[in-house]
Amino acid sequence: MDRSSAPSEFGRRLSRRGVLGLAAGATVAAVVGAADASAAAQSGSAAPAAENQPPGVVPAVQWWTGGSGSVTLTSSSRIVVPAGSPEAVTRLASQLVAECAELTSLRLSVATGSPAKGDVALHIDPDADFGGAKPALRSEAYRLKAADGSVDIVGGSDKGLYYGTRTLLQAVLGSADHASLPVGTAVDYPNYAIRGFMLDVGRRYFTPEFIDCYLHWMGWLKLNTLQLHLNDNEIKPPDGDWSKALSAFRLKSANPEFAGLGADEGYTRAVWDSFEEAAAAHRVALVPEIDSPAHSRSFIKFKPELGLDNGNSDHLDLSKPETTDFMKSVFAEFAPWFRGTAAHIGIDEYPKDLSDQFKKYVNDLAPYVRSLGKKVHAWGSFSGMGGGAGYDRDMAINSWNNGWYSPKAAIADGYKVINSNDGWLYVVPFADYYHGQGLDGETIFKNWEPHVFGGGQDLTAQDPNLLGAMPAVWNDLVRADYTELRVHGLIDKSFHALAQKMWSAGAAGTDYPAFQRRVTAVGRGPGTTYLATGRAPGDLAYKRPVTASSTETANFPAADAVDGNGSTRWSSQYSNDQWLSVDLGSEQPVSTVRLNWEVAYGKDYDIQVSADGTTWKTVAERRGRTAAGSDTVTFPAATARHVRMRGITRGTGYGYSLYSLQVLA
């Protein structure tokens, strides 16, 4: 039997042992070889050698049958789709061509019909043999066969097909010539349905560039769920006065009814649509989280009458029916923005002595969100709120703390759970708690799997009630001075290891240095340049010549505002009338300037343009800014060679200080 073309019996024979049953240090290829040798011994024939090791991709493939030699792609190779293929397949073929051009020297083309030698064929077959893939996860499974000078990728759906193209690209990047794949067949699929990541953008704004890059990177690692925590506030207000607390809700509606609810640093419908488009292209489901009735200062700031303690709180007053009505109206307003199947309603860390009101609120809100066409996700809190009896059962629970609601308690109450255990998976950047310097990748790789919660709450591997896992980044330190790229530096320490363990705990073996070498070889994939260089897509100011009215000291030069490094900055002298100007090199159309302010922010400032650097025209004015962070200023397109920020009034007693100034067309 040619096992590279017919993996059915081969897959069934090995799947009885399972990846998790591999001996320490054993590779899938080694088990494959042992199985072939055993079968050959029983038949009395010599065992054919499996010469090629599996391609060094992240996450590692579940099953591999190695041949000998390699398949080399050239710029004459085509990405071929069958006639009549779904639009998603033809789009993926074009996407793959563009990604190959970005990552390699290959310049491929798209064709329809039958593949020839040297081509890569893409097609979907829901009934294909995907070995040990669970029926519910077959849509994400794929088979990649490299043989006879060509590559054939079949997916259980367009999702599985997309993952097959990630393996193709990573294998090519890992080859010596950046153009080849080892001959052999990979049969690959995930062990868990939810392979996620949660980012707290409520307490700290993350730019669209950052989120777009993460959607690309997550797809590259076969992660499929990004939860954005869209509202929150600092944990303790200054002087106990919640009116002084920093808080934000990041969605900005054009509906006058919600004017003022969304933060200045927020996401409009157009920006959210761009997130959804990128998520779809990389097979990531966006799960928007609108958190209440705790963590709700932004809603109370908008409607003070809905807060506990006469509004001096970050907890909603659930004794008032209008509170529930308001939160329903928020979900009704934004649900049409959300293209995914799920929305998250928060419901964690509310005062325990108000559990009766809390329960009624949950049981009103959850079915209402479902009536909007969304599955409901929630943070586990029911043990802390009087026990699980009587709560709406049709929710998926992020089990984040064993005391508030452990995974075993949630499952006993009838819920499916997602592992977001705080002891294992929480990061609070630069705090002295919750892994403030990031998770340790080696610890995750060697000691954690999605069923591991600690504290006597571990489940069995692939428990049918365990949907998967979702590590989380919480920006508790709202007044700390750090950038989104510094947060990325913390995430980067363990993201690949987490992705591996969420896809398949044992397929990568136990050699962490070898795993890290694969991580280095495959990189972060296409569309992630900003994470490495700090250059936003389309930024015309990146590393262009700059001048400034002054600098505070030689340590904070003007050039640091356009160097793409989120940790460096320009700072002016301590006076109001200061400016920073960038020379784009030639006259170009510009319509957007994005500023990322350090603590010493500008309260009032103008954006000006010039053809010669001498005569300036004001194209936008910003007045009354109240906080550091990112500010995107848009204006009618103007043609200019020079663009500058002209400060009028400082927001602090210091000067003006910018981590970055970006100019976009």
Rosetta blueprint (number, residue, H / E / L):
1 M L
2 D L
3 R L
4 S L
5 S L
6 A L
7 P L
8 S H
9 E H
10 F H
11 G H
12 R H
13 R H
14 L H
15 S H
16 R L
17 R L
18 G L
19 V H
20 L H
21 G H
22 L L
23 A L
24 A L
25 G L
26 A L
27 T L
28 V H
29 A H
30 A H
31 V H
32 V H
33 G H
34 A H
35 A H
36 D H
37 A H
38 S H
39 A H
40 A H
41 A H
42 Q H
43 S H
44 G L
45 S L
46 A L
47 A L
48 P L
49 A L
50 A L
51 E L
52 N L
53 Q L
54 P L
55 P L
56 G L
57 V L
58 V L
59 P L
60 A L
61 V L
62 Q L
63 W E
64 W E
65 T E
66 G E
67 G E
68 S E
69 G E
70 S E
71 V E
72 T E
73 L L
74 T L
75 S L
76 S L
77 S L
78 R E
79 I E
80 V E
81 V E
82 P L
83 A L
84 G L
85 S L
86 P L
87 E H
88 A H
89 V H
90 T H
91 R H
92 L H
93 A H
94 S H
95 Q H
96 L H
97 V H
98 A H
99 E H
100 C H
101 A H
102 E H
103 L H
104 T L
105 S L
106 L L
107 R L
108 L L
109 S E
110 V E
111 A E
112 T E
113 G L
114 S L
115 P L
116 A L
117 K L
118 G L
119 D L
120 V E
121 A E
122 L E
123 H E
124 I E
125 D L
126 P L
127 D L
128 A L
129 D L
130 F L
131 G L
132 G L
133 A L
134 K L
135 P H
136 A H
137 L H
138 R H
139 S H
140 E H
141 A L
142 Y E
143 R E
144 L E
145 K E
146 A E
147 A E
148 D L
149 G L
150 S E
151 V E
152 D E
153 I E
154 V E
155 G E
156 G L
157 S L
158 D H
159 K H
160 G H
161 L H
162 Y H
163 Y H
164 G H
165 T H
166 R H
167 T H
168 L H
169 L H
170 Q H
171 A H
172 V H
173 L H
174 G H
175 S L
176 A L
177 D L
178 H L
179 A L
180 S E
181 L E
182 P E
183 V E
184 G E
185 T E
186 A E
187 V E
188 D E
189 Y L
190 P L
191 N L
192 Y L
193 A L
194 I E
195 R E
196 G E
197 F E
198 M E
199 L E
200 D E
201 V L
202 G L
203 R L
204 R L
205 Y L
206 F L
207 T L
208 P H
209 E H
210 F H
211 I H
212 D H
213 C H
214 Y H
215 L H
216 H H
217 W H
218 M H
219 G H
220 W H
221 L L
222 K L
223 L L
224 N L
225 T E
226 L E
227 Q E
228 L E
229 H E
230 L L
231 N E
232 D E
233 N E
234 E L
235 I L
236 K L
237 P L
238 P H
239 D H
240 G H
241 D L
242 W H
243 S H
244 K H
245 A L
246 L L
247 S E
248 A E
249 F E
250 R L
251 L E
252 K E
253 S L
254 A L
255 N L
256 P H
257 E H
258 F H
259 A L
260 G L
261 L L
262 G L
263 A L
264 D L
265 E L
266 G L
267 Y E
268 T E
269 R H
270 A H
271 V H
272 W H
273 D H
274 S H
275 F H
276 E H
277 E H
278 A H
279 A H
280 A H
281 A H
282 H L
283 R L
284 V L
285 A E
286 L E
287 V E
288 P E
289 E E
290 I E
291 D E
292 S E
293 P L
294 A L
295 H L
296 S L
297 R H
298 S H
299 F H
300 I H
301 K H
302 F H
303 K L
304 P H
305 E H
306 L H
307 G E
308 L L
309 D H
310 N H
311 G H
312 N L
313 S L
314 D L
315 H L
316 L E
317 D L
318 L L
319 S L
320 K L
321 P H
322 E H
323 T H
324 T H
325 D H
326 F H
327 M H
328 K H
329 S H
330 V H
331 F H
332 A H
333 E H
334 F H
335 A H
336 P H
337 W H
338 F L
339 R L
340 G L
341 T L
342 A E
343 A E
344 H E
345 I E
346 G E
347 I L
348 D L
349 E L
350 Y L
351 P L
352 K H
353 D H
354 L H
355 S H
356 D H
357 Q H
358 F H
359 K H
360 K H
361 Y H
362 V H
363 N H
364 D H
365 L H
366 A H
367 P H
368 Y H
369 V H
370 R H
371 S H
372 L L
373 G L
374 K L
375 K E
376 V E
377 H E
378 A E
379 W E
380 G L
381 S L
382 F L
383 S L
384 G L
385 M L
386 G L
387 G L
388 G L
389 A L
390 G L
391 Y L
392 D L
393 R L
394 D L
395 M L
396 A E
397 I E
398 N E
399 S E
400 W L
401 N L
402 N H
403 G H
404 W H
405 Y H
406 S L
407 P H
408 K H
409 A H
410 A H
411 I H
412 A H
413 D L
414 G L
415 Y L
416 K E
417 V E
418 I E
419 N E
420 S L
421 N L
422 D H
423 G H
424 W H
425 L H
426 Y E
427 V E
428 V L
429 P L
430 F L
431 A L
432 D L
433 Y L
434 Y L
435 H L
436 G L
437 Q L
438 G L
439 L L
440 D L
441 G H
442 E H
443 T H
444 I H
445 F H
446 K H
447 N H
448 W L
449 E L
450 P L
451 H L
452 V L
453 F L
454 G L
455 G L
456 G L
457 Q L
458 D L
459 L L
460 T L
461 A L
462 Q L
463 D L
464 P L
465 N L
466 L E
467 L E
468 G E
469 A E
470 M L
471 P L
472 A E
473 V E
474 W L
475 N L
476 D L
477 L L
478 V L
479 R L
480 A L
481 D L
482 Y L
483 T L
484 E H
485 L H
486 R H
487 V H
488 H H
489 G H
490 L H
491 I H
492 D L
493 K L
494 S L
495 F H
496 H H
497 A H
498 L H
499 A H
500 Q H
501 K H
502 M H
503 W H
504 S L
505 A L
506 G L
507 A L
508 A L
509 G L
510 T L
511 D L
512 Y H
513 P H
514 A H
515 F H
516 Q H
517 R H
518 R H
519 V H
520 T H
521 A H
522 V H
523 G L
524 R L
525 G L
526 P L
527 G L
528 T L
529 T H
530 Y H
531 L H
532 A H
533 T H
534 G L
535 R L
536 A L
537 P L
538 G L
539 D L
540 L L
541 A L
542 Y L
543 K L
544 R L
545 P L
546 V E
547 T E
548 A E
549 S L
550 S L
551 T L
552 E L
553 T L
554 A L
555 N L
556 F L
557 P L
558 A H
559 A H
560 D H
561 A H
562 V L
563 D L
564 G L
565 N L
566 G L
567 S L
568 T L
569 R L
570 W E
571 S E
572 S L
573 Q L
574 Y L
575 S L
576 N L
577 D L
578 Q L
579 W E
580 L E
581 S E
582 V E
583 D E
584 L E
585 G E
586 S E
587 E E
588 Q E
589 P E
590 V E
591 S E
592 T E
593 V E
594 R E
595 L E
596 N E
597 W E
598 E L
599 V L
600 A L
601 Y L
602 G E
603 K E
604 D E
605 Y E
606 D E
607 I E
608 Q E
609 V E
610 S E
611 A L
612 D L
613 G L
614 T L
615 T L
616 W L
617 K E
618 T E
619 V E
620 A E
621 E E
622 R E
623 R L
624 G L
625 R L
626 T L
627 A L
628 A L
629 G E
630 S E
631 D E
632 T E
633 V E
634 T E
635 F E
636 P E
637 A E
638 A E
639 T E
640 A E
641 R E
642 H E
643 V E
644 R E
645 M E
646 R E
647 G E
648 I E
649 T E
650 R E
651 G L
652 T L
653 G L
654 Y L
655 G L
656 Y L
657 S E
658 L E
659 Y E
660 S E
661 L E
662 Q E
663 V E
664 L E
665 A L
